[in-house]
Amino acid sequence: MSIGYLVTLMRGAVFQVFVLCAPILGAALIIGLIVAIFQATTSIQEQTLTFLPKLLVILGMLALLSSWMFAMMRGYTFNLFSIIPSLAD
């Protein structure tokens, strides 16, 4: 096993984290932007106004994407466990 192989494994893990987090963070970003525009146009400067919409959208996204996220993590984990015997060489 070489250092390049370990770097490839770590790169795959970091990419997996980015792919799993991107839809949820993107939805929270869009909702935050919409609420910020609403606050700017109505001159409501309440800092806690963005908390509840973001929380609801994040929970909704988790509910919608949880099966896809689990399938992605399961596939990556199966891949890691399948290469364990080759690491013993």
Jmol script that loads the backbone (N, CA, C; Angstrom):
load data "model"
ATOM      1  N   MET A   1       0.854  -1.180   0.000  1.00  0.00           N
ATOM      2  CA  MET A   1       0.000   0.000   0.000  1.00  0.00           C
ATOM      3  C   MET A   1       0.897   1.240   0.000  1.00  0.00           C
ATOM      4  N   SER A   2       0.536   2.195  -0.803  1.00  0.00           N
ATOM      5  CA  SER A   2       1.355   3.391  -0.931  1.00  0.00           C
ATOM      6  C   SER A   2       0.648   4.598  -0.323  1.00  0.00           C
ATOM      7  N   ILE A   3       1.394   5.655  -0.199  1.00  0.00           N
ATOM      8  CA  ILE A   3       0.846   6.904   0.318  1.00  0.00           C
ATOM      9  C   ILE A   3      -0.202   7.456  -0.645  1.00  0.00           C
ATOM     10  N   GLY A   4       0.022   7.261  -1.932  1.00  0.00           N
ATOM     11  CA  GLY A   4      -0.935   7.734  -2.931  1.00  0.00           C
ATOM     12  C   GLY A   4      -2.293   7.062  -2.780  1.00  0.00           C
ATOM     13  N   TYR A   5      -2.286   5.783  -2.413  1.00  0.00           N
ATOM     14  CA  TYR A   5      -3.539   5.068  -2.201  1.00  0.00           C
ATOM     15  C   TYR A   5      -4.278   5.615  -0.991  1.00  0.00           C
ATOM     16  N   LEU A   6      -3.547   5.920   0.072  1.00  0.00           N
ATOM     17  CA  LEU A   6      -4.163   6.508   1.262  1.00  0.00           C
ATOM     18  C   LEU A   6      -4.719   7.899   0.967  1.00  0.00           C
ATOM     19  N   VAL A   7      -3.991   8.656   0.182  1.00  0.00           N
ATOM     20  CA  VAL A   7      -4.464   9.986  -0.202  1.00  0.00           C
ATOM     21  C   VAL A   7      -5.744   9.865  -1.024  1.00  0.00           C
ATOM     22  N   THR A   8      -5.805   8.878  -1.903  1.00  0.00           N
ATOM     23  CA  THR A   8      -7.016   8.658  -2.695  1.00  0.00           C
ATOM     24  C   THR A   8      -8.195   8.286  -1.805  1.00  0.00           C
ATOM     25  N   LEU A   9      -7.960   7.436  -0.800  1.00  0.00           N
ATOM     26  CA  LEU A   9      -9.026   7.080   0.133  1.00  0.00           C
ATOM     27  C   LEU A   9      -9.513   8.301   0.911  1.00  0.00           C
ATOM     28  N   MET A  10      -8.598   9.124   1.380  1.00  0.00           N
ATOM     29  CA  MET A  10      -8.984  10.319   2.130  1.00  0.00           C
ATOM     30  C   MET A  10      -9.697  11.327   1.236  1.00  0.00           C
ATOM     31  N   ARG A  11      -9.242  11.453   0.006  1.00  0.00           N
ATOM     32  CA  ARG A  11      -9.904  12.361  -0.936  1.00  0.00           C
ATOM     33  C   ARG A  11     -11.339  11.895  -1.195  1.00  0.00           C
ATOM     34  N   GLY A  12     -11.520  10.591  -1.324  1.00  0.00           N
ATOM     35  CA  GLY A  12     -12.855  10.049  -1.516  1.00  0.00           C
ATOM     36  C   GLY A  12     -13.751  10.309  -0.315  1.00  0.00           C
ATOM     37  N   ALA A  13     -13.189  10.210   0.893  1.00  0.00           N
ATOM     38  CA  ALA A  13     -13.975  10.461   2.101  1.00  0.00           C
ATOM     39  C   ALA A  13     -14.390  11.927   2.183  1.00  0.00           C
ATOM     40  N   VAL A  14     -13.478  12.820   1.903  1.00  0.00           N
ATOM     41  CA  VAL A  14     -13.795  14.255   1.945  1.00  0.00           C
ATOM     42  C   VAL A  14     -14.822  14.602   0.868  1.00  0.00           C
ATOM     43  N   PHE A  15     -14.668  14.028  -0.322  1.00  0.00           N
ATOM     44  CA  PHE A  15     -15.637  14.268  -1.389  1.00  0.00           C
ATOM     45  C   PHE A  15     -17.016  13.750  -0.988  1.00  0.00           C
ATOM     46  N   GLN A  16     -17.050  12.596  -0.326  1.00  0.00           N
ATOM     47  CA  GLN A  16     -18.325  12.031   0.128  1.00  0.00           C
ATOM     48  C   GLN A  16     -19.009  12.971   1.111  1.00  0.00           C
ATOM     49  N   VAL A  17     -18.253  13.540   2.017  1.00  0.00           N
ATOM     50  CA  VAL A  17     -18.815  14.489   2.982  1.00  0.00           C
ATOM     51  C   VAL A  17     -19.360  15.717   2.268  1.00  0.00           C
ATOM     52  N   PHE A  18     -18.621  16.225   1.295  1.00  0.00           N
ATOM     53  CA  PHE A  18     -19.092  17.392   0.545  1.00  0.00           C
ATOM     54  C   PHE A  18     -20.376  17.090  -0.213  1.00  0.00           C
ATOM     55  N   VAL A  19     -20.443  15.925  -0.845  1.00  0.00           N
ATOM     56  CA  VAL A  19     -21.634  15.560  -1.622  1.00  0.00           C
ATOM     57  C   VAL A  19     -22.841  15.403  -0.705  1.00  0.00           C
ATOM     58  N   LEU A  20     -22.643  14.842   0.484  1.00  0.00           N
ATOM     59  CA  LEU A  20     -23.757  14.636   1.399  1.00  0.00           C
ATOM     60  C   LEU A  20     -24.224  15.936   2.048  1.00  0.00           C
ATOM     61  N   CYS A  21     -23.322  16.868   2.270  1.00  0.00           N
ATOM     62  CA  CYS A  21     -23.685  18.121   2.946  1.00  0.00           C
ATOM     63  C   CYS A  21     -24.179  19.204   1.992  1.00  0.00           C
ATOM     64  N   ALA A  22     -23.789  19.148   0.747  1.00  0.00           N
ATOM     65  CA  ALA A  22     -24.080  20.232  -0.189  1.00  0.00           C
ATOM     66  C   ALA A  22     -25.570  20.530  -0.365  1.00  0.00           C
ATOM     67  N   PRO A  23     -26.455  19.542  -0.536  1.00  0.00           N
ATOM     68  CA  PRO A  23     -27.876  19.899  -0.726  1.00  0.00           C
ATOM     69  C   PRO A  23     -28.489  20.579   0.495  1.00  0.00           C
ATOM     70  N   ILE A  24     -28.117  20.124   1.671  1.00  0.00           N
ATOM     71  CA  ILE A  24     -28.687  20.701   2.891  1.00  0.00           C
ATOM     72  C   ILE A  24     -28.150  22.109   3.114  1.00  0.00           C
ATOM     73  N   LEU A  25     -26.851  22.281   2.942  1.00  0.00           N
ATOM     74  CA  LEU A  25     -26.283  23.616   3.114  1.00  0.00           C
ATOM     75  C   LEU A  25     -26.761  24.576   2.032  1.00  0.00           C
ATOM     76  N   GLY A  26     -26.938  24.069   0.814  1.00  0.00           N
ATOM     77  CA  GLY A  26     -27.446  24.914  -0.261  1.00  0.00           C
ATOM     78  C   GLY A  26     -28.873  25.387   0.010  1.00  0.00           C
ATOM     79  N   ALA A  27     -29.709  24.491   0.507  1.00  0.00           N
ATOM     80  CA  ALA A  27     -31.089  24.878   0.835  1.00  0.00           C
ATOM     81  C   ALA A  27     -31.106  25.902   1.966  1.00  0.00           C
ATOM     82  N   ALA A  28     -30.266  25.697   2.981  1.00  0.00           N
ATOM     83  CA  ALA A  28     -30.197  26.660   4.083  1.00  0.00           C
ATOM     84  C   ALA A  28     -29.686  28.015   3.595  1.00  0.00           C
ATOM     85  N   LEU A  29     -28.745  27.989   2.664  1.00  0.00           N
ATOM     86  CA  LEU A  29     -28.224  29.235   2.100  1.00  0.00           C
ATOM     87  C   LEU A  29     -29.301  29.986   1.330  1.00  0.00           C
ATOM     88  N   ILE A  30     -30.076  29.273   0.531  1.00  0.00           N
ATOM     89  CA  ILE A  30     -31.132  29.912  -0.255  1.00  0.00           C
ATOM     90  C   ILE A  30     -32.209  30.496   0.655  1.00  0.00           C
ATOM     91  N   ILE A  31     -32.619  29.753   1.672  1.00  0.00           N
ATOM     92  CA  ILE A  31     -33.627  30.261   2.605  1.00  0.00           C
ATOM     93  C   ILE A  31     -33.088  31.465   3.370  1.00  0.00           C
ATOM     94  N   GLY A  32     -31.838  31.410   3.771  1.00  0.00           N
ATOM     95  CA  GLY A  32     -31.232  32.561   4.451  1.00  0.00           C
ATOM     96  C   GLY A  32     -31.207  33.790   3.569  1.00  0.00           C
ATOM     97  N   LEU A  33     -30.921  33.592   2.284  1.00  0.00           N
ATOM     98  CA  LEU A  33     -30.911  34.714   1.348  1.00  0.00           C
ATOM     99  C   LEU A  33     -32.313  35.287   1.160  1.00  0.00           C
ATOM    100  N   ILE A  34     -33.310  34.416   1.045  1.00  0.00           N
ATOM    101  CA  ILE A  34     -34.690  34.882   0.881  1.00  0.00           C
ATOM    102  C   ILE A  34     -35.141  35.666   2.108  1.00  0.00           C
ATOM    103  N   VAL A  35     -34.839  35.157   3.294  1.00  0.00           N
ATOM    104  CA  VAL A  35     -35.231  35.859   4.522  1.00  0.00           C
ATOM    105  C   VAL A  35     -34.465  37.173   4.650  1.00  0.00           C
ATOM    106  N   ALA A  36     -33.198  37.198   4.250  1.00  0.00           N
ATOM    107  CA  ALA A  36     -32.425  38.441   4.309  1.00  0.00           C
ATOM    108  C   ALA A  36     -32.988  39.495   3.370  1.00  0.00           C
ATOM    109  N   ILE A  37     -33.407  39.077   2.179  1.00  0.00           N
ATOM    110  CA  ILE A  37     -34.032  40.023   1.242  1.00  0.00           C
ATOM    111  C   ILE A  37     -35.353  40.531   1.815  1.00  0.00           C
ATOM    112  N   PHE A  38     -36.129  39.624   2.411  1.00  0.00           N
ATOM    113  CA  PHE A  38     -37.384  40.024   3.052  1.00  0.00           C
ATOM    114  C   PHE A  38     -37.122  41.020   4.184  1.00  0.00           C
ATOM    115  N   GLN A  39     -36.102  40.769   4.991  1.00  0.00           N
ATOM    116  CA  GLN A  39     -35.776  41.691   6.086  1.00  0.00           C
ATOM    117  C   GLN A  39     -35.321  43.040   5.557  1.00  0.00           C
ATOM    118  N   ALA A  40     -34.566  43.025   4.466  1.00  0.00           N
ATOM    119  CA  ALA A  40     -34.083  44.291   3.914  1.00  0.00           C
ATOM    120  C   ALA A  40     -35.220  45.109   3.315  1.00  0.00           C
ATOM    121  N   THR A  41     -36.172  44.452   2.694  1.00  0.00           N
ATOM    122  CA  THR A  41     -37.261  45.203   2.065  1.00  0.00           C
ATOM    123  C   THR A  41     -38.289  45.691   3.077  1.00  0.00           C
ATOM    124  N   THR A  42     -38.453  44.982   4.184  1.00  0.00           N
ATOM    125  CA  THR A  42     -39.451  45.391   5.179  1.00  0.00           C
ATOM    126  C   THR A  42     -38.832  46.120   6.361  1.00  0.00           C
ATOM    127  N   SER A  43     -37.533  46.277   6.389  1.00  0.00           N
ATOM    128  CA  SER A  43     -36.803  46.937   7.478  1.00  0.00           C
ATOM    129  C   SER A  43     -37.009  46.245   8.824  1.00  0.00           C
ATOM    130  N   ILE A  44     -37.279  44.962   8.801  1.00  0.00           N
ATOM    131  CA  ILE A  44     -37.342  44.178  10.039  1.00  0.00           C
ATOM    132  C   ILE A  44     -35.942  43.633  10.283  1.00  0.00           C
ATOM    133  N   GLN A  45     -35.325  44.049  11.360  1.00  0.00           N
ATOM    134  CA  GLN A  45     -33.951  43.641  11.632  1.00  0.00           C
ATOM    135  C   GLN A  45     -33.866  42.690  12.825  1.00  0.00           C
ATOM    136  N   GLU A  46     -34.762  41.758  12.902  1.00  0.00           N
ATOM    137  CA  GLU A  46     -34.746  40.767  13.972  1.00  0.00           C
ATOM    138  C   GLU A  46     -33.765  39.652  13.600  1.00  0.00           C
ATOM    139  N   GLN A  47     -32.781  39.423  14.452  1.00  0.00           N
ATOM    140  CA  GLN A  47     -31.739  38.447  14.145  1.00  0.00           C
ATOM    141  C   GLN A  47     -32.231  37.006  14.222  1.00  0.00           C
ATOM    142  N   THR A  48     -33.241  36.759  15.043  1.00  0.00           N
ATOM    143  CA  THR A  48     -33.716  35.387  15.224  1.00  0.00           C
ATOM    144  C   THR A  48     -34.758  34.979  14.188  1.00  0.00           C
ATOM    145  N   LEU A  49     -35.116  35.860  13.288  1.00  0.00           N
ATOM    146  CA  LEU A  49     -36.144  35.571  12.286  1.00  0.00           C
ATOM    147  C   LEU A  49     -35.708  34.479  11.315  1.00  0.00           C
ATOM    148  N   THR A  50     -34.430  34.366  11.057  1.00  0.00           N
ATOM    149  CA  THR A  50     -33.952  33.376  10.089  1.00  0.00           C
ATOM    150  C   THR A  50     -33.839  31.980  10.693  1.00  0.00           C
ATOM    151  N   PHE A  51     -33.894  31.864  11.998  1.00  0.00           N
ATOM    152  CA  PHE A  51     -33.647  30.567  12.635  1.00  0.00           C
ATOM    153  C   PHE A  51     -34.722  29.537  12.302  1.00  0.00           C
ATOM    154  N   LEU A  52     -35.968  29.854  12.496  1.00  0.00           N
ATOM    155  CA  LEU A  52     -37.047  28.881  12.298  1.00  0.00           C
ATOM    156  C   LEU A  52     -37.193  28.435  10.841  1.00  0.00           C
ATOM    157  N   PRO A  53     -37.190  29.345   9.855  1.00  0.00           N
ATOM    158  CA  PRO A  53     -37.273  28.855   8.469  1.00  0.00           C
ATOM    159  C   PRO A  53     -36.104  27.949   8.087  1.00  0.00           C
ATOM    160  N   LYS A  54     -34.892  28.308   8.508  1.00  0.00           N
ATOM    161  CA  LYS A  54     -33.737  27.464   8.197  1.00  0.00           C
ATOM    162  C   LYS A  54     -33.864  26.107   8.864  1.00  0.00           C
ATOM    163  N   LEU A  55     -34.301  26.095  10.110  1.00  0.00           N
ATOM    164  CA  LEU A  55     -34.463  24.834  10.831  1.00  0.00           C
ATOM    165  C   LEU A  55     -35.484  23.943  10.140  1.00  0.00           C
ATOM    166  N   LEU A  56     -36.602  24.514   9.735  1.00  0.00           N
ATOM    167  CA  LEU A  56     -37.635  23.728   9.074  1.00  0.00           C
ATOM    168  C   LEU A  56     -37.168  23.197   7.714  1.00  0.00           C
ATOM    169  N   VAL A  57     -36.440  24.014   6.975  1.00  0.00           N
ATOM    170  CA  VAL A  57     -35.948  23.577   5.667  1.00  0.00           C
ATOM    171  C   VAL A  57     -34.891  22.494   5.832  1.00  0.00           C
ATOM    172  N   ILE A  58     -34.007  22.637   6.797  1.00  0.00           N
ATOM    173  CA  ILE A  58     -32.983  21.619   7.025  1.00  0.00           C
ATOM    174  C   ILE A  58     -33.625  20.299   7.443  1.00  0.00           C
ATOM    175  N   LEU A  59     -34.603  20.347   8.330  1.00  0.00           N
ATOM    176  CA  LEU A  59     -35.294  19.123   8.731  1.00  0.00           C
ATOM    177  C   LEU A  59     -36.058  18.507   7.563  1.00  0.00           C
ATOM    178  N   GLY A  60     -36.675  19.342   6.742  1.00  0.00           N
ATOM    179  CA  GLY A  60     -37.372  18.838   5.559  1.00  0.00           C
ATOM    180  C   GLY A  60     -36.433  18.192   4.556  1.00  0.00           C
ATOM    181  N   MET A  61     -35.290  18.828   4.330  1.00  0.00           N
ATOM    182  CA  MET A  61     -34.301  18.259   3.421  1.00  0.00           C
ATOM    183  C   MET A  61     -33.761  16.937   3.959  1.00  0.00           C
ATOM    184  N   LEU A  62     -33.525  16.876   5.248  1.00  0.00           N
ATOM    185  CA  LEU A  62     -33.070  15.613   5.834  1.00  0.00           C
ATOM    186  C   LEU A  62     -34.122  14.524   5.673  1.00  0.00           C
ATOM    187  N   ALA A  63     -35.383  14.881   5.834  1.00  0.00           N
ATOM    188  CA  ALA A  63     -36.454  13.899   5.672  1.00  0.00           C
ATOM    189  C   ALA A  63     -36.544  13.433   4.217  1.00  0.00           C
ATOM    190  N   LEU A  64     -36.379  14.354   3.267  1.00  0.00           N
ATOM    191  CA  LEU A  64     -36.475  13.994   1.855  1.00  0.00           C
ATOM    192  C   LEU A  64     -35.259  13.213   1.352  1.00  0.00           C
ATOM    193  N   LEU A  65     -34.081  13.593   1.811  1.00  0.00           N
ATOM    194  CA  LEU A  65     -32.856  13.026   1.258  1.00  0.00           C
ATOM    195  C   LEU A  65     -32.221  11.947   2.121  1.00  0.00           C
ATOM    196  N   SER A  66     -32.861  11.576   3.216  1.00  0.00           N
ATOM    197  CA  SER A  66     -32.207  10.631   4.129  1.00  0.00           C
ATOM    198  C   SER A  66     -31.957   9.277   3.476  1.00  0.00           C
ATOM    199  N   SER A  67     -32.863   8.786   2.661  1.00  0.00           N
ATOM    200  CA  SER A  67     -32.641   7.485   2.025  1.00  0.00           C
ATOM    201  C   SER A  67     -31.484   7.554   1.030  1.00  0.00           C
ATOM    202  N   TRP A  68     -31.414   8.649   0.267  1.00  0.00           N
ATOM    203  CA  TRP A  68     -30.297   8.826  -0.664  1.00  0.00           C
ATOM    204  C   TRP A  68     -28.977   8.957   0.083  1.00  0.00           C
ATOM    205  N   MET A  69     -28.982   9.714   1.178  1.00  0.00           N
ATOM    206  CA  MET A  69     -27.761   9.897   1.956  1.00  0.00           C
ATOM    207  C   MET A  69     -27.309   8.569   2.567  1.00  0.00           C
ATOM    208  N   PHE A  70     -28.256   7.799   3.077  1.00  0.00           N
ATOM    209  CA  PHE A  70     -27.912   6.509   3.648  1.00  0.00           C
ATOM    210  C   PHE A  70     -27.358   5.568   2.582  1.00  0.00           C
ATOM    211  N   ALA A  71     -27.942   5.578   1.400  1.00  0.00           N
ATOM    212  CA  ALA A  71     -27.452   4.720   0.320  1.00  0.00           C
ATOM    213  C   ALA A  71     -26.030   5.109  -0.086  1.00  0.00           C
ATOM    214  N   MET A  72     -25.745   6.397  -0.132  1.00  0.00           N
ATOM    215  CA  MET A  72     -24.392   6.854  -0.462  1.00  0.00           C
ATOM    216  C   MET A  72     -23.388   6.421   0.605  1.00  0.00           C
ATOM    217  N   MET A  73     -23.745   6.616   1.868  1.00  0.00           N
ATOM    218  CA  MET A  73     -22.840   6.219   2.953  1.00  0.00           C
ATOM    219  C   MET A  73     -22.662   4.705   2.993  1.00  0.00           C
ATOM    220  N   ARG A  74     -23.742   3.957   2.744  1.00  0.00           N
ATOM    221  CA  ARG A  74     -23.654   2.499   2.748  1.00  0.00           C
ATOM    222  C   ARG A  74     -22.736   2.013   1.624  1.00  0.00           C
ATOM    223  N   GLY A  75     -22.874   2.591   0.451  1.00  0.00           N
ATOM    224  CA  GLY A  75     -22.008   2.206  -0.659  1.00  0.00           C
ATOM    225  C   GLY A  75     -20.545   2.501  -0.385  1.00  0.00           C
ATOM    226  N   TYR A  76     -20.281   3.659   0.185  1.00  0.00           N
ATOM    227  CA  TYR A  76     -18.895   4.012   0.485  1.00  0.00           C
ATOM    228  C   TYR A  76     -18.337   3.097   1.568  1.00  0.00           C
ATOM    229  N   THR A  77     -19.153   2.788   2.578  1.00  0.00           N
ATOM    230  CA  THR A  77     -18.696   1.907   3.659  1.00  0.00           C
ATOM    231  C   THR A  77     -18.444   0.501   3.136  1.00  0.00           C
ATOM    232  N   PHE A  78     -19.327  -0.023   2.285  1.00  0.00           N
ATOM    233  CA  PHE A  78     -19.109  -1.343   1.694  1.00  0.00           C
ATOM    234  C   PHE A  78     -17.824  -1.352   0.879  1.00  0.00           C
ATOM    235  N   ASN A  79     -17.574  -0.269   0.169  1.00  0.00           N
ATOM    236  CA  ASN A  79     -16.342  -0.169  -0.609  1.00  0.00           C
ATOM    237  C   ASN A  79     -15.121  -0.201   0.308  1.00  0.00           C
ATOM    238  N   LEU A  80     -15.170   0.524   1.412  1.00  0.00           N
ATOM    239  CA  LEU A  80     -14.041   0.519   2.345  1.00  0.00           C
ATOM    240  C   LEU A  80     -13.816  -0.860   2.948  1.00  0.00           C
ATOM    241  N   PHE A  81     -14.892  -1.520   3.342  1.00  0.00           N
ATOM    242  CA  PHE A  81     -14.754  -2.840   3.934  1.00  0.00           C
ATOM    243  C   PHE A  81     -14.288  -3.883   2.906  1.00  0.00           C
ATOM    244  N   SER A  82     -14.630  -3.689   1.649  1.00  0.00           N
ATOM    245  CA  SER A  82     -14.185  -4.636   0.627  1.00  0.00           C
ATOM    246  C   SER A  82     -12.702  -4.524   0.332  1.00  0.00           C
ATOM    247  N   ILE A  83     -12.091  -3.368   0.581  1.00  0.00           N
ATOM    248  CA  ILE A  83     -10.655  -3.230   0.305  1.00  0.00           C
ATOM    249  C   ILE A  83      -9.790  -3.547   1.525  1.00  0.00           C
ATOM    250  N   ILE A  84     -10.405  -3.850   2.668  1.00  0.00           N
ATOM    251  CA  ILE A  84      -9.610  -4.188   3.859  1.00  0.00           C
ATOM    252  C   ILE A  84      -8.716  -5.400   3.631  1.00  0.00           C
ATOM    253  N   PRO A  85      -9.196  -6.486   3.001  1.00  0.00           N
ATOM    254  CA  PRO A  85      -8.276  -7.616   2.778  1.00  0.00           C
ATOM    255  C   PRO A  85      -7.059  -7.261   1.926  1.00  0.00           C
ATOM    256  N   SER A  86      -7.220  -6.355   0.979  1.00  0.00           N
ATOM    257  CA  SER A  86      -6.069  -5.980   0.158  1.00  0.00           C
ATOM    258  C   SER A  86      -5.068  -5.124   0.924  1.00  0.00           C
ATOM    259  N   LEU A  87      -5.505  -4.510   2.012  1.00  0.00           N
ATOM    260  CA  LEU A  87      -4.593  -3.700   2.813  1.00  0.00           C
ATOM    261  C   LEU A  87      -3.671  -4.560   3.682  1.00  0.00           C
ATOM    262  N   ALA A  88      -4.049  -5.823   3.896  1.00  0.00           N
ATOM    263  CA  ALA A  88      -3.240  -6.718   4.729  1.00  0.00           C
ATOM    264  C   ALA A  88      -1.977  -7.199   4.020  1.00  0.00           C
ATOM    265  N   ASP A  89      -1.910  -7.028   2.725  1.00  0.00           N
ATOM    266  CA  ASP A  89      -0.727  -7.497   1.963  1.00  0.00           C
ATOM    267  C   ASP A  89       0.494  -6.691   2.259  1.00  0.00           C
TER     268      ASP A  89
END
end "model"
wireframe off; spacefill off
backbone 0.3
color backbone group
